[in-house]
Each structure stands twice: as structure tokens, then as C-alpha cells.
Amino acid sequence: MNRLFTGLQRAQLYIKSNGRCAMCGCLLNPAKWEADHIQPWSKGGPTTHRNGQALCKPCNQKKMVTHQFEQFIPESIKLRDWQIQFVSKFLDFAGTQATAESAERKAFLLSAFPGSGKTFAQLAAAKYLVATSLCEFFVVVVPSDKLRDDFIKNANLFGLCLYAGRNILKAAESEFYNGLVITYHQLSNPDVVKILKWQISTRHTFVSADEIHHLSSENSWGESFELAFQDAEVRLLTTGTPFRSDNARIPWCTYVRKSERIEELNLSGNHAYSYDYDRALTDGVVREVDFPTWSGRVQWRVSSPDGMTT
């Protein structure tokens, strides 16, 4: 892979930026500006027009090799430390997946304690990928209509316009929407799966599956999910409860065998980020779980198979 942009690519980046620095907005000196990899070359970012931007020298030096995603987050939104850590790690991972073959792509797994801010974490990553044109479309899959409506409202805070209606073809054909939010139940409709599959084949797509314990490779939702999003370039799976009571496997997840009968989601390595209850409690993000003690006298009756009652 060549880390240097060609003369033609540099000219395209200058035109794309309208002669201004993509970070600070200053006018660029035509002879003294620098072509920068949005997704750092050292972290797997390709030397392509889509992954390039024009920067002034001070901004390029300041950027170094980190992801400057916070510049795209509205000032009214203050991300928590764990959310910043997650987005940085996820974007590193995403850079290695965007250029991989479809069959070789993997999914990033985010496990965060309920109430700690998974939605904002997903939207912060999506805002960066959409704003930098690394992904042209953002699809979120959620368990319920209520969560779908909530996701739309929160996306607006980030400046992302997501479609949540039943006619998803409208969002797929419109340049107005940055993406759409659907429920797992909608994936039971073969027409929806076909539209999603077509949409993803024509545009670079980031798909995020929320509360993935609702998915299973053994039910129709799991099969439809894999079929609809098999060509998605960037994949994120999130959950607050990283297990299923029936021990069924969740699509795109990797597992660690604990015993002959027990497997657990693999939450270690560069493909995952975990924010558990202990960390959330220490950071003051959630309240301590309290089980109150009750005292008193209790009476009950137990009937045995032979008809005797105690």
C-alpha cells in the first residue's frame, strides 16, 4: 500500500475542500498544504480520495496519528471518558475492516452496562464516519419502536438525520437522510431485506445492531440480519447484557469456551470494548444496585405427590 497521495489525488482533495483546511477552515496556501489520511495510514487507512482531506501544516501536525472525531461532535454534547476510549478503539478497528473482502470482515463488540450511554457512543462513531465520508450510510437495528424513536431524537442532537418510517426505500433513495433506524421485527419482511441488501451494495455502509442478545443465528431475525448486512463495510454490535438465556449463538460474534457446555462472548482483544458495572459505578455513571432486606413471619403450604399437605 502506498502511503503517499498522487498528484491527481492531491488536486482532487484540494477541490473537495474548496481550498480550505478541513479542520480549522483557514484558507490553504496552494503550495504549502498537506494531504492527510482521515483514517490514519498507520492504522489501516487506505490512500484514496474518500479517505483523504486537505489540511494546513499546523493542523496536520496537531492531528498526528489519532482520530480527531471530537471535532465533529456538537459543543452541547460532552462525551464520557469511556465513550471517547471506545470510539477511538472502534475507529482503529473500522480502518482495518473497510478495505477487507466482504467474507473476511468482522464486527466490533461493545458491551456497556445499561444506562451508561451506548446510544451516544454509537452516534459519536457514526458522526465521524459520515462526516468524513468514510461511510455514506448509517443503519441502526433496535429491538422496539420505542428505542427506534429514541434513537432518532438522539441522532438529531449529533446532526444526523435518520429515517424511521415504514417505507425504507424512501431513505435508501434520498440524499436527505444520513441513514435509517429499523427494528429486528422489520427484518422478518423479505422485501425489507432485499432493499437493505441493495442499498448496502451501492453505498459504503456502517451498520450498528443494538441490544444484540435479541438476535440468534437459530431464529429468522438472525438469518435475515446476516443476509441483509453481509456486505456492510463497518459493523458494530452493542449490548448491555452479553448473553442469551438459551445459549444460542449471536451472528458475527466470537466466543470463548469456558467449559464443555458453556461459551461466553469474547470481550477482549482489538475487536471489543467492555464497560462493566464496576467501572460505571466507580465513574458515578450508574447508581449502586441495592437489595433491601425485609423481615417478618412467612407461612406457606406444600402439597406432596401423595396428596399430603404440610
C-alpha positions in Angstrom: 0.0 0.0 0.0 1.3 3.4 -1.0 1.0 6.0 1.8 1.6 9.0 -0.5 -1.2 10.6 -2.4 -0.6 11.0 -6.1 -0.7 14.4 -7.8 -4.2 13.7 -9.2 -5.4 12.7 -5.7 -3.9 15.9 -4.2 -5.7 18.0 -6.8 -9.0 16.2 -6.0 -8.6 16.8 -2.3 -7.9 20.5 -2.8 -11.0 20.8 -4.9 -13.0 18.7 -2.4 -12.0 21.1 0.4 -12.8 24.3 -1.6 -9.3 25.5 -0.8 -9.8 25.4 3.0 -8.4 23.3 5.8 -10.8 20.5 6.7 -10.1 21.0 10.4 -9.8 24.7 11.1 -11.3 26.1 8.0 -8.4 28.5 7.2 -7.6 29.3 3.5 -4.9 27.0 2.3 -1.7 28.2 0.6 -1.8 26.3 -2.7 1.9 25.5 -2.4 2.0 24.7 1.3 -0.8 22.5 2.4 -0.7 18.7 3.2 -2.8 15.8 2.1 -3.9 13.8 5.2 -5.4 10.4 5.7 -8.7 10.7 7.6 -8.3 7.1 8.8 -4.6 7.1 9.6 -2.5 5.2 7.2 -0.6 3.6 10.2 -4.0 2.2 11.4 -5.0 0.7 8.1 -6.5 3.7 6.3 -6.2 3.5 2.5 -4.6 6.1 0.3 -7.8 7.0 -1.6 -9.8 10.1 -2.4 -12.5 9.0 0.1 -10.0 8.7 2.9 -8.2 12.0 2.2 -8.5 15.6 3.3 -6.6 18.8 2.8 -5.1 20.3 6.0 -2.9 23.2 6.8 0.5 22.3 8.2 -0.3 23.2 11.9 -3.5 21.1 11.8 -1.8 18.1 10.3 1.0 18.2 12.9 -1.6 18.5 15.7 -3.6 15.6 14.4 -0.6 13.2 14.4 -1.9 9.7 14.4 -5.0 10.0 16.5 -8.7 10.2 15.3 -10.0 13.7 15.6 -13.6 12.6 15.9 -14.4 15.1 18.7 -14.2 18.0 16.3 -17.4 16.7 14.7 -19.3 16.4 18.0 -21.6 19.4 18.8 -20.3 21.5 21.7 -23.5 20.8 23.6 -22.6 17.1 23.9 -19.9 16.1 26.4 -18.8 12.5 25.9 -17.8 10.4 28.9 -14.2 9.2 29.2 -15.2 5.6 28.4 -17.2 6.7 25.3 -14.1 8.5 24.0 -11.9 5.4 24.6 -14.5 3.2 22.9 -14.8 5.4 19.8 -11.0 5.6 19.4 -10.6 1.9 19.6 -13.6 1.2 17.4 -12.3 3.6 14.6 -8.9 1.9 14.7 -10.7 -1.4 14.1 -13.0 0.0 11.5 -10.0 1.2 9.5 -8.8 -2.4 9.2 -12.2 -3.7 8.0 -13.3 -1.1 5.4 -10.7 -2.4 2.9 -11.2 -6.1 3.7 -13.1 -8.5 1.5 -16.7 -8.9 2.5 -16.3 -12.5 3.6 -13.3 -11.6 5.8 -14.9 -8.6 7.6 -15.6 -8.9 11.3 -17.8 -7.0 13.8 -16.7 -4.9 16.8 -18.5 -5.7 20.0 -19.4 -3.1 22.6 -20.6 -4.3 26.0 -21.7 -1.4 28.3 -23.7 -1.6 31.5 -27.3 -0.5 30.9 -27.8 3.2 31.3 -24.1 4.1 30.8 -24.6 5.7 27.3 -24.3 3.1 24.5 -26.5 5.3 22.2 -24.3 8.3 22.4 -21.2 6.1 21.9 -22.7 4.7 18.7 -23.7 8.1 17.4 -20.3 9.6 18.1 -18.7 6.9 15.9 -21.4 7.3 13.2 -20.9 11.1 13.1 -17.2 10.7 12.4 -17.7 8.1 9.7 -20.4 10.0 8.0 -18.8 13.5 8.3 -15.5 12.2 6.8 -17.3 10.3 4.1 -15.7 7.0 5.1 -19.2 5.7 5.3 -22.1 7.1 3.2 -25.0 5.4 5.0 -25.7 4.5 8.6 -28.2 1.8 9.6 -29.2 1.0 13.2 -31.2 -2.1 14.2 -33.0 -1.9 17.5 -35.4 -4.2 19.4 -38.5 -2.0 19.7 -40.4 1.0 18.2 -39.8 3.0 21.4 -36.0 2.5 21.1 -36.2 3.4 17.4 -37.9 6.7 18.2 -35.4 7.5 21.0 -32.5 6.8 18.6 -33.9 9.3 16.1 -34.2 12.0 18.7 -30.6 11.5 19.9 -29.3 11.3 16.4 -30.7 14.8 15.8 -28.6 16.1 18.6 -25.5 14.9 16.7 -26.7 16.5 13.5 -27.6 13.1 11.9 -30.9 12.8 10.1 -32.1 9.2 10.3 -35.3 7.8 8.7 -37.6 5.7 10.9 -40.7 5.2 8.7 -42.0 2.0 7.2 -41.1 2.9 3.6 -37.3 2.4 3.9 -36.9 2.6 0.2 -37.6 6.3 0.7 -34.5 6.7 2.9 -32.4 4.5 0.6 -33.2 6.6 -2.5 -32.9 10.0 -0.7 -29.8 12.1 -0.3 -31.5 13.9 2.6 -31.1 11.1 5.1 -27.8 10.0 6.6 -29.3 6.6 7.3 -32.2 4.8 8.9 -33.3 3.0 12.1 -35.3 -0.2 11.9 -36.4 -2.9 14.3 -35.4 -6.5 14.3 -39.1 -7.4 13.6 -38.9 -5.5 10.3 -36.2 -7.9 9.2 -38.8 -10.6 9.1 -40.1 -8.9 5.9 -38.2 -10.3 2.8 -38.8 -7.1 0.9 -37.1 -5.1 3.6 -34.1 -7.4 3.5 -33.9 -7.1 -0.3 -34.0 -3.3 -0.1 -31.3 -3.2 2.6 -29.1 -5.6 0.6 -29.4 -3.5 -2.5 -28.8 -0.3 -0.6 -25.6 -1.6 1.1 -24.3 -2.9 -2.3 -24.4 0.6 -3.7 -23.1 2.7 -0.8 -20.4 2.3 1.8 -22.4 1.4 4.9 -21.9 1.4 8.7 -24.4 -0.9 10.5 -24.9 -1.0 14.2 -27.0 -3.7 15.9 -28.3 -2.5 19.3 -29.0 -5.0 22.2 -27.8 -8.0 20.2 -29.0 -10.5 22.7 -32.3 -10.2 20.8 -30.6 -11.8 17.9 -29.8 -15.5 17.4 -28.4 -17.5 14.5 -31.2 -20.0 15.1 -34.1 -17.7 14.6 -35.4 -15.9 11.4 -34.2 -12.5 12.7 -30.7 -13.7 12.9 -30.7 -15.3 9.4 -32.3 -12.1 7.9 -29.8 -9.9 9.7 -26.8 -11.7 8.3 -28.4 -11.8 4.8 -29.3 -8.1 4.8 -25.9 -6.8 6.1 -23.4 -9.3 4.8 -21.8 -6.6 2.6 -21.7 -3.8 5.2 -18.2 -2.4 5.4 -18.2 -1.3 9.1 -20.0 -3.4 11.7 -20.8 -2.7 15.4 -22.7 -4.9 17.8 -23.8 -3.5 21.2 -25.3 -4.9 24.3 -25.9 -4.3 28.0 -26.4 -8.0 28.7 -23.8 -10.0 26.8 -25.6 -13.4 26.9 -28.7 -15.3 25.9 -30.6 -17.5 28.3 -30.8 -20.2 25.7 -27.1 -20.0 25.0 -27.8 -19.7 21.2 -25.0 -18.0 19.2 -25.4 -14.4 18.1 -24.4 -13.6 14.5 -20.9 -12.1 13.8 -19.8 -12.6 17.5 -16.7 -14.6 18.6 -16.9 -16.8 21.6 -14.5 -18.2 24.3 -15.2 -21.7 25.5 -15.4 -21.8 29.4 -16.4 -25.5 29.7 -17.8 -28.3 27.6 -21.3 -26.7 27.7 -20.6 -23.1 28.3 -19.4 -20.4 25.9 -19.1 -16.7 26.5 -18.8 -13.7 24.2 -15.2 -12.8 23.7 -14.9 -9.3 25.1 -11.1 -9.0 24.9 -8.8 -8.0 22.0 -8.9 -5.3 19.4 -12.4 -6.2 18.3 -14.2 -5.4 21.6 -14.7 -2.9 24.3 -16.2 -3.6 27.7 -17.6 -1.1 30.2 -18.9 -3.1 33.1 -20.8 -2.3 36.3 -17.7 -1.8 38.4 -16.3 0.8 36.2 -19.7 2.5 35.7 -20.2 2.6 39.4 -16.7 4.0 40.1 -17.2 6.7 37.5 -20.6 7.7 39.0 -22.4 6.9 35.8 -24.9 4.5 37.4 -26.3 4.1 40.9 -25.3 1.2 43.2 -27.7 -1.7 43.0 -29.4 -2.2 46.4 -31.3 -5.2 47.6 -33.3 -4.1 50.6 -33.8 -6.6 53.5 -37.3 -7.4 54.8 -38.1 -9.2 58.0 -41.3 -10.9 59.2 -43.1 -14.2 59.6 -44.0 -16.2 56.5 -46.3 -19.3 56.2 -46.9 -21.5 53.2 -48.3 -24.9 52.3 -46.6 -27.6 50.2 -48.5 -30.4 48.7 -46.6 -33.7 48.1 -47.3 -36.1 45.2 -49.2 -38.5 47.6 -51.7 -35.8 48.5 -50.3 -34.9 51.9 -50.2 -31.2 52.7 -47.6 -29.7 55.0 
